[in-house]
Amino acid sequence: MRRLFVKTTFAEPVDLTGKRIVVTGAGPRSLGFATAKILADWGATVTVTTRADTEAVVEALRAELPNGAADHIEGHSLDLSDRESVDRFVRWLIDKHERLDVLINNAGVHLDLLSRWKEPRLTADGVETHWRVNYLGTAHLTRRLLPLLRKTGEATGDARVVTVGSQIYAKGSNVDIPEPTRPYNSWTAYATSKLALMHMTSELQRRFASTSNLQAYCLHPGSVYTRDADKGLEGAGLIEKVRGALAPVEAFFLKTPEEGAQTQIHCATKPGLRGDIYFTECQPTPTTEDARDSEVARRLWDETEIWIGGRGHWR
């Protein structure tokens, strides 16, 4: 049945034979799963990551692909909230492969959709959960993979970092970087983590586009029917049950994961696409004044470098 209320612009298919792509956060019914499946079907060799059950996800992807494309899928566990997990994944990837054409930073969390948390929930290393996973974990992974990405960009003329953001970034503020304001609100924390990813994208482009042919993009995938809301509503009792009952209605009005994946696929594959641009529906989209603050982007990059290097605690 055609859904009149869902607008989707589809990426144009590209022959990706010989390309190697990493897609984080590729669990079942996710944007990452759909993205990996399409890219492998177009010829790329795709490494997917999940926090758990990675082998099962790899098998599920292979089962949905033709025989030739099924051979192009591999996987490894990755927990963006765990410093050692990130380093372990990077060591494994670099030991196994000599090139990386595209890193798609798809993984992320929003764990309090109902704003029930009155105080920040901290990860094991003492950092607010949304900031730690969405921004710090993604930045850590990206920095560790930069040598391989830059090497590929210099050799082939085209390497890319594609980061899935959210239009909610506009609700974030540079005032909250890196010190969140009070009182605590998980939506503000989530928005600020996505704003920080915009700054990371700008700095990647500024520092490495001209020297290493590395293009960086940030994007909003649209409103997509995935499992993300399930995690954000865990323990919500009646609301969780009502959402389950109304799932078919919700699915009718939201994009499928395959539809939601189109903009990140566009950014990852469109020949000659210039970076440092925010995309929605495969089209450039204006950004907020906070997102264009180059001084904040530079400062955040430097502070993140200190944290990644283990030379200080995140404030």
C-alpha positions as CSV (number, residue, x, y, z in Angstrom):
1,M,0.0,0.0,0.0
2,R,1.3,3.4,-1.0
3,R,1.8,5.7,2.0
4,L,0.8,9.2,1.1
5,F,2.4,10.9,4.1
6,V,5.9,9.5,3.7
7,K,8.4,11.4,1.4
8,T,11.6,9.6,0.4
9,T,14.3,10.6,-2.0
10,F,16.3,7.5,-3.0
11,A,20.0,7.4,-3.6
12,E,21.1,6.6,-7.1
13,P,22.7,3.1,-7.3
14,V,26.5,3.1,-7.7
15,D,28.9,0.3,-8.5
16,L,30.9,-0.1,-5.3
17,T,33.0,-3.0,-6.3
18,G,36.3,-2.9,-4.4
19,K,35.1,-0.4,-1.8
20,R,35.4,-1.2,1.9
21,I,32.8,0.4,4.2
22,V,32.2,0.2,8.0
23,V,28.6,0.7,9.2
24,T,28.2,1.0,13.0
25,G,25.0,0.1,14.8
26,A,23.6,-2.5,12.4
27,G,21.2,-4.4,14.6
28,P,18.0,-6.0,13.3
29,R,15.4,-3.6,11.9
30,S,17.8,-0.7,12.1
31,L,19.1,2.0,9.8
32,G,22.5,0.4,9.9
33,F,21.2,-3.1,8.9
34,A,19.4,-1.6,5.9
35,T,22.4,0.5,5.0
36,A,24.8,-2.4,5.1
37,K,22.4,-4.6,3.0
38,I,22.0,-2.0,0.3
39,L,25.8,-1.2,0.1
40,A,26.7,-4.9,-0.1
41,D,24.2,-5.4,-2.8
42,W,25.8,-2.6,-4.7
43,G,29.2,-4.4,-4.5
44,A,30.9,-3.0,-1.4
45,T,32.6,-5.1,1.2
46,V,30.8,-4.1,4.4
47,T,31.9,-4.5,8.0
48,V,29.0,-4.1,10.4
49,T,29.2,-3.6,14.2
50,T,26.7,-4.3,17.0
51,R,27.1,-4.3,20.8
52,A,26.1,-8.0,21.0
53,D,25.0,-10.9,18.8
54,T,27.1,-9.7,15.9
55,E,27.4,-13.2,14.3
56,A,23.6,-13.5,14.2
57,V,23.3,-10.1,12.6
58,V,25.9,-11.0,10.0
59,E,24.0,-14.3,9.2
60,A,20.7,-12.4,9.0
61,L,22.2,-9.9,6.5
62,R,23.7,-12.7,4.4
63,A,20.4,-14.4,4.3
64,E,18.8,-11.4,2.7
65,L,21.4,-10.9,0.0
66,P,22.2,-12.8,-3.2
67,N,25.1,-15.3,-2.9
68,G,27.7,-13.0,-4.3
69,A,26.8,-10.1,-2.2
70,A,26.4,-12.2,0.9
71,D,30.1,-12.9,0.8
72,H,30.7,-9.2,1.2
73,I,29.5,-9.0,4.8
74,E,31.6,-9.3,7.9
75,G,31.1,-8.2,11.5
76,H,32.7,-7.4,14.8
77,S,31.4,-6.3,18.2
78,L,31.7,-2.6,19.2
79,D,30.5,-0.7,22.3
80,L,30.9,3.0,21.8
81,S,30.7,3.6,25.6
82,D,33.7,1.4,26.2
83,R,37.2,2.8,25.4
84,E,38.8,-0.6,25.1
85,S,36.0,-2.0,22.9
86,V,36.6,0.9,20.4
87,D,40.4,0.3,20.5
88,R,39.9,-3.5,20.1
89,F,37.7,-3.1,17.1
90,V,40.1,-0.6,15.4
91,R,43.1,-3.0,16.0
92,W,41.1,-5.9,14.5
93,L,40.1,-3.8,11.4
94,I,43.5,-2.4,10.8
95,D,45.2,-5.8,11.2
96,K,42.8,-7.4,8.7
97,H,42.4,-4.6,6.1
98,E,44.7,-2.2,4.3
99,R,42.0,0.3,3.2
100,L,38.8,1.9,4.4
101,D,36.8,4.0,1.9
102,V,33.9,5.0,4.0
103,L,33.1,5.1,7.7
104,I,29.4,5.4,8.4
105,N,28.8,6.5,12.0
106,N,25.3,5.2,12.3
107,A,25.2,4.0,15.9
108,G,23.7,6.1,18.7
109,V,21.2,6.1,21.6
110,H,18.3,8.1,23.0
111,L,17.4,6.2,26.2
112,D,14.9,8.5,27.9
113,L,12.2,9.6,25.4
114,L,9.7,10.4,28.2
115,S,12.2,12.7,30.0
116,R,11.9,10.7,33.2
117,W,15.5,11.0,34.2
118,K,16.0,13.9,36.7
119,E,19.7,13.4,37.0
120,P,22.1,12.3,34.2
121,R,22.8,8.6,33.9
122,L,26.5,8.0,33.7
123,T,28.5,5.4,31.8
124,A,31.1,3.2,33.6
125,D,33.7,5.9,33.1
126,G,31.6,8.7,34.6
127,V,30.2,10.5,31.5
128,E,26.6,11.3,30.7
129,T,25.3,8.5,28.6
130,H,24.1,10.4,25.4
131,W,27.3,12.5,25.2
132,R,29.5,9.4,25.9
133,V,27.9,7.2,23.3
134,N,26.7,9.5,20.6
135,Y,29.6,12.0,20.6
136,L,32.6,10.7,22.5
137,G,32.4,7.1,21.3
138,T,31.8,8.2,17.7
139,A,34.7,10.7,17.8
140,H,37.0,8.1,19.4
141,L,36.3,5.6,16.7
142,T,36.6,8.2,13.9
143,R,40.0,9.5,15.2
144,R,41.4,6.0,15.6
145,L,40.4,5.1,12.0
146,L,41.7,8.4,10.5
147,P,45.1,7.0,9.5
148,L,43.4,4.2,7.4
149,L,40.8,6.6,6.0
150,R,43.5,9.2,5.1
151,K,45.7,6.5,3.5
152,T,42.8,5.4,1.4
153,G,41.8,8.9,0.4
154,E,45.4,9.8,-0.6
155,A,45.6,6.6,-2.7
156,T,42.2,6.6,-4.4
157,G,41.2,10.3,-4.2
158,D,38.0,9.6,-2.3
159,A,37.5,8.6,1.4
160,R,34.5,9.6,3.5
161,V,33.1,9.9,7.0
162,V,29.3,9.9,7.1
163,T,27.7,10.6,10.4
164,V,24.1,10.2,11.2
165,G,22.8,13.2,13.2
166,S,19.3,14.4,13.9
167,Q,17.3,17.5,13.2
168,I,16.9,17.7,17.0
169,Y,20.5,19.0,17.0
170,A,18.9,22.5,16.6
171,K,17.6,22.2,20.1
172,G,21.1,21.8,21.4
173,S,23.3,24.7,22.3
174,N,27.0,25.5,22.2
175,V,26.6,26.7,25.8
176,D,26.2,23.1,26.8
177,I,29.5,22.0,25.2
178,P,31.2,20.6,27.1
179,E,29.4,21.5,30.3
180,P,25.7,20.6,30.3
181,T,23.3,23.1,31.9
182,R,20.9,22.4,34.8
183,P,18.3,21.1,35.3
184,Y,19.1,17.9,33.5
185,N,17.0,17.0,30.5
186,S,17.8,14.0,28.3
187,W,16.4,15.6,25.2
188,T,18.8,18.5,25.6
189,A,21.6,16.1,26.3
190,Y,20.7,14.1,23.1
191,A,20.4,17.3,21.0
192,T,23.8,18.6,22.3
193,S,25.5,15.3,21.4
194,K,24.1,15.6,17.9
195,L,25.2,19.2,17.6
196,A,28.7,18.1,18.7
197,L,28.7,15.6,15.8
198,M,28.1,18.5,13.4
199,H,31.2,20.2,14.8
200,M,33.2,17.0,14.4
201,T,32.1,16.8,10.7
202,S,33.2,20.4,10.1
203,E,36.6,19.9,11.6
204,L,37.2,16.7,9.7
205,Q,36.5,18.5,6.5
206,R,38.6,21.5,7.4
207,R,41.6,19.5,8.5
208,F,41.7,16.7,6.0
209,A,39.7,17.4,2.8
210,S,42.5,19.2,1.0
211,T,45.4,17.1,2.3
212,S,43.9,13.6,2.3
213,N,40.8,13.7,0.0
214,L,38.7,13.0,3.0
215,Q,35.1,14.3,2.8
216,A,32.8,14.5,5.8
217,Y,29.1,14.7,6.0
218,C,26.4,14.9,8.6
219,L,22.7,14.1,8.0
220,H,19.2,13.7,9.3
221,P,17.6,10.4,8.1
222,G,14.0,11.4,8.7
223,S,11.5,9.9,11.0
224,V,12.1,6.2,10.8
225,Y,10.3,3.2,12.3
226,T,13.1,1.3,14.0
227,R,13.7,-0.3,17.4
228,D,15.3,2.8,18.8
229,A,12.0,4.0,20.4
230,D,11.7,0.6,22.1
231,K,14.9,1.2,24.0
232,G,13.8,4.7,25.0
233,L,10.5,3.5,26.3
234,E,11.7,0.5,28.3
235,G,9.9,0.2,31.6
236,A,7.2,2.8,30.6
237,G,4.4,0.3,31.4
238,L,1.2,1.3,29.7
239,I,2.8,3.6,27.2
240,E,5.1,0.8,26.0
241,K,2.1,-1.5,25.6
242,V,0.1,1.1,23.7
243,R,2.9,1.7,21.4
244,G,3.2,-2.0,20.7
245,A,-0.5,-2.2,19.9
246,L,-0.3,0.8,17.6
247,A,2.8,-0.4,15.8
248,P,1.1,-1.0,12.5
249,V,-0.3,2.6,12.5
250,E,3.1,4.1,13.4
251,A,4.8,2.1,10.7
252,F,2.4,3.4,8.2
253,F,3.3,7.0,8.9
254,L,7.1,6.6,9.3
255,K,9.8,5.6,7.0
256,T,11.0,2.1,6.8
257,P,14.7,1.5,7.7
258,E,15.4,1.1,4.0
259,E,13.8,4.5,3.2
260,G,15.5,6.1,6.1
261,A,18.9,4.8,5.0
262,Q,18.8,6.6,1.7
263,T,20.5,9.9,2.7
264,Q,23.4,8.2,4.4
265,I,23.8,5.9,1.4
266,H,23.7,9.0,-0.8
267,C,26.5,10.7,1.2
268,A,28.6,7.5,1.2
269,T,28.3,6.8,-2.5
270,K,27.4,9.9,-4.6
271,P,30.4,10.5,-6.9
272,G,32.0,13.9,-6.4
273,L,29.8,14.9,-3.5
274,R,31.4,17.8,-1.5
275,G,31.6,17.4,2.2
276,D,31.0,19.7,5.2
277,I,27.3,19.9,4.3
278,Y,24.3,18.8,6.3
279,F,21.9,16.6,4.3
280,T,18.2,15.7,4.6
281,E,16.4,13.8,1.9
282,C,19.7,13.5,-0.1
283,Q,19.7,17.3,-0.3
284,P,21.9,20.0,1.3
285,T,20.0,21.7,4.2
286,P,20.8,25.0,6.0
287,T,22.2,24.7,9.5
288,T,21.9,26.7,12.7
289,E,24.3,29.5,13.7
290,D,25.6,27.3,16.6
291,A,26.4,24.5,14.1
292,R,28.5,26.9,12.1
293,D,30.6,28.2,15.0
294,S,34.1,27.2,13.8
295,E,35.7,28.3,17.1
296,V,33.6,25.9,19.1
297,A,34.3,23.2,16.6
298,R,38.1,23.7,16.9
299,R,38.0,23.8,20.7
300,L,35.8,20.7,20.9
301,W,38.2,18.9,18.6
302,D,41.2,19.8,20.8
303,E,39.5,18.8,24.0
304,T,38.4,15.5,22.5
305,E,41.9,14.8,21.4
306,I,43.1,15.2,25.0
307,W,40.4,12.8,26.2
308,I,41.1,10.2,23.6
309,G,44.8,10.3,24.4
310,G,44.0,9.5,28.0
311,R,45.5,12.8,29.2
312,G,42.4,14.0,31.1
313,H,38.9,13.2,32.3
314,W,35.9,14.5,30.4
315,R,34.6,17.4,32.4
